[in-house]
Amino acid sequence: MKIGILGSGLMGGALGLALSQAGHDVAFSYARDQDKLERLARRANGTAVSVAQAVERADVVLLAVHWSNLDDVLSRAGDLHEKTIMTCCVPLNAANTQLVVGLKESGAELLARKVPEARIVAAFQTTPSEVFA
């Protein structure tokens, strides 16, 4: 399966490596450091691409960004029509000290309203990235 990973930090990197080792074709995108992104892609025998390229080629999109970057990454994603988006994003504030969503709706429900043309699957929010190493 072709998996486009939006967010190449701890979770995106760990899940991307695990998915690659399971035989999936992974494309990494959205990192603060392009060199780190390319090293991660090489390590996973994947590719480093733009967010729009990762989405375009993907059968499934893994959304693994900090909640504060959600709108930015979605603005770069391009066409999400009928894409399956698996999100591991936890809706925390920038300081990671409290939930900004979750008392009356989940982060996945909010994401589904932002991209109603996509199918949303929430996964891995309660699993730390170190578990996947």
Sine and cosine of phi, psi and omega as CSV:
sin_phi,cos_phi,sin_psi,cos_psi,sin_omega,cos_omega
0.00,0.00,0.57,-0.82,0.07,-1.00
-1.00,-0.04,0.85,-0.53,-0.05,-1.00
-0.86,-0.51,0.84,-0.54,0.07,-1.00
-0.99,-0.11,0.84,-0.54,-0.06,-1.00
-0.97,-0.25,0.89,-0.46,0.03,-1.00
-0.98,-0.19,0.99,-0.16,-0.07,-1.00
0.90,-0.43,0.90,-0.43,-0.11,-0.99
-0.86,-0.50,0.59,0.81,0.07,-1.00
-1.00,0.06,-0.57,-0.82,-0.08,-1.00
-0.87,0.50,-0.79,0.62,-0.03,-1.00
-0.95,0.31,-0.75,0.66,0.00,-1.00
-0.86,0.50,-0.66,0.75,0.02,-1.00
-0.91,0.41,-0.75,0.66,-0.04,-1.00
-0.90,0.43,-0.72,0.69,0.01,-1.00
-0.92,0.39,-0.63,0.78,0.03,-1.00
-0.88,0.48,-0.69,0.72,0.05,-1.00
-0.89,0.46,-0.70,0.72,0.01,-1.00
-0.89,0.45,-0.67,0.74,0.01,-1.00
-0.91,0.40,-0.62,0.79,0.05,-1.00
-0.90,0.43,-0.70,0.71,0.01,-1.00
-0.89,0.45,-0.43,0.90,0.05,-1.00
-0.99,0.12,0.00,1.00,0.08,-1.00
0.98,-0.22,0.09,1.00,-0.01,-1.00
-1.00,0.07,0.44,-0.90,0.05,-1.00
-1.00,0.00,0.93,-0.37,-0.09,-1.00
-0.93,-0.36,0.63,-0.78,0.10,-1.00
-0.83,-0.56,0.85,-0.52,-0.04,-1.00
-0.99,-0.10,0.61,-0.79,0.05,-1.00
-0.50,-0.87,0.19,-0.98,0.13,-0.99
0.91,0.42,0.99,0.15,0.05,-1.00
-0.67,-0.74,0.45,-0.89,0.06,-1.00
-0.95,0.30,-0.42,0.91,-0.10,-1.00
-0.82,-0.57,0.93,-0.36,-0.05,-1.00
-0.89,0.46,-0.61,0.79,0.03,-1.00
-0.89,0.46,-0.67,0.74,0.04,-1.00
-0.89,0.46,-0.67,0.75,0.02,-1.00
-0.86,0.50,-0.72,0.70,-0.02,-1.00
-0.93,0.38,-0.62,0.79,0.06,-1.00
-0.89,0.45,-0.68,0.73,0.03,-1.00
-0.88,0.47,-0.71,0.70,0.01,-1.00
-0.87,0.49,-0.69,0.72,0.02,-1.00
-0.89,0.46,-0.69,0.73,-0.01,-1.00
-0.87,0.49,-0.54,0.84,-0.03,-1.00
-0.99,-0.10,0.12,0.99,-0.10,-1.00
0.81,0.59,0.58,0.81,0.01,-1.00
-0.92,-0.39,-0.37,-0.93,0.00,-1.00
-0.77,-0.63,0.42,-0.91,0.11,-0.99
-0.95,-0.30,0.86,-0.51,-0.11,-0.99
-0.65,-0.76,0.09,-1.00,0.10,-0.99
-0.96,0.27,0.27,-0.96,0.03,-1.00
-0.85,0.52,-0.73,0.68,-0.02,-1.00
-0.88,0.47,-0.63,0.78,0.03,-1.00
-0.92,0.39,-0.65,0.76,0.03,-1.00
-0.87,0.49,-0.68,0.73,0.01,-1.00
-0.93,0.38,-0.72,0.69,-0.08,-1.00
-0.85,0.52,-0.66,0.75,-0.10,-1.00
-1.00,0.04,-0.13,0.99,-0.17,-0.98
-1.00,0.07,0.61,-0.79,0.24,-0.97
-0.99,0.16,-0.59,0.81,0.02,-1.00
-0.70,-0.72,0.65,-0.76,0.04,-1.00
-0.95,-0.30,0.79,-0.61,0.11,-0.99
-0.99,-0.17,0.90,-0.44,0.02,-1.00
-1.00,-0.09,0.93,-0.36,-0.11,-0.99
-0.69,-0.72,0.81,0.59,0.00,-1.00
-0.93,-0.38,0.31,-0.95,0.13,-0.99
-0.90,0.43,0.62,-0.79,-0.06,-1.00
-0.79,0.62,-0.58,0.82,-0.01,-1.00
-0.91,0.40,-0.26,0.97,0.02,-1.00
-0.98,-0.20,0.06,1.00,-0.09,-1.00
-0.83,0.55,-0.79,0.61,-0.05,-1.00
-0.90,0.43,-0.60,0.80,0.02,-1.00
-0.89,0.45,-0.75,0.66,-0.03,-1.00
-0.91,0.41,-0.62,0.79,0.03,-1.00
-0.91,0.42,-0.57,0.82,0.02,-1.00
-0.92,0.39,-0.36,0.93,0.00,-1.00
-0.99,-0.10,-0.13,0.99,-0.20,-0.98
-0.96,0.27,-0.45,0.89,-0.08,-1.00
0.98,0.19,-0.55,-0.83,-0.12,-0.99
-0.97,0.24,0.91,-0.41,0.04,-1.00
-0.97,-0.25,0.17,0.98,-0.03,-1.00
-0.83,0.56,0.85,-0.53,0.04,-1.00
0.88,0.47,0.29,0.96,0.11,-0.99
-0.98,0.17,0.53,-0.85,0.16,-0.99
-1.00,-0.07,0.85,-0.53,0.02,-1.00
-0.93,-0.37,0.89,-0.46,0.10,-1.00
-0.99,-0.12,0.90,-0.45,-0.05,-1.00
-0.95,-0.30,0.72,-0.69,0.13,-0.99
-0.91,-0.42,0.24,0.97,-0.03,-1.00
-0.94,0.34,0.72,-0.69,0.10,-1.00
-0.97,-0.25,0.82,-0.57,-0.08,-1.00
-0.97,0.25,0.96,0.27,0.02,-1.00
-0.97,-0.23,0.40,-0.92,0.08,-1.00
-0.94,0.34,0.11,-0.99,-0.07,-1.00
-0.86,0.51,-0.49,0.87,0.00,-1.00
-1.00,0.07,-0.04,1.00,-0.03,-1.00
0.86,0.51,0.57,0.82,-0.05,-1.00
-0.94,-0.33,-0.32,0.95,0.02,-1.00
-0.40,-0.92,0.42,-0.91,0.04,-1.00
-0.94,0.35,0.64,-0.77,0.11,-0.99
-0.97,-0.25,-0.21,0.98,0.08,-1.00
-0.63,-0.78,0.52,-0.86,0.11,-0.99
0.71,-0.71,-0.14,0.99,0.01,-1.00
-0.99,0.10,-0.54,0.84,0.02,-1.00
-0.82,-0.58,-0.24,0.97,0.06,-1.00
-0.49,-0.87,0.32,-0.95,0.00,-1.00
-1.00,-0.07,0.26,-0.97,0.10,-1.00
-0.87,0.50,-0.61,0.80,0.01,-1.00
-0.91,0.42,-0.61,0.79,0.04,-1.00
-0.91,0.41,-0.66,0.75,0.05,-1.00
-0.90,0.43,-0.69,0.73,0.05,-1.00
-0.86,0.50,-0.67,0.74,0.01,-1.00
-0.88,0.48,-0.57,0.82,0.07,-1.00
-0.95,0.31,-0.55,0.84,0.00,-1.00
-0.95,0.31,-0.55,0.83,-0.01,-1.00
-0.77,-0.64,0.94,0.34,-0.10,-1.00
-0.91,0.42,-0.29,0.96,0.00,-1.00
-0.99,0.14,-0.09,1.00,-0.03,-1.00
-0.95,-0.30,0.28,-0.96,0.11,-0.99
-0.98,-0.18,0.79,-0.62,-0.09,-1.00
-0.95,-0.31,0.74,-0.67,0.09,-1.00
-0.80,-0.60,0.82,-0.57,0.05,-1.00
-0.99,-0.11,0.74,-0.67,-0.02,-1.00
-0.41,-0.91,0.47,-0.88,0.17,-0.99
0.95,0.32,0.15,0.99,-0.02,-1.00
-0.91,0.41,-0.43,0.90,-0.04,-1.00
-0.98,-0.20,0.14,0.99,-0.02,-1.00
-0.93,-0.37,0.87,-0.50,0.03,-1.00
-0.94,0.35,0.50,-0.87,-0.06,-1.00
-0.86,0.52,-0.50,0.87,-0.03,-1.00
-0.88,0.48,-0.44,0.90,0.00,-1.00
-0.90,0.43,-0.51,0.86,-0.07,-1.00
-0.99,0.12,-0.15,0.99,-0.06,-1.00
-0.95,0.30,0.00,0.00,0.00,0.00
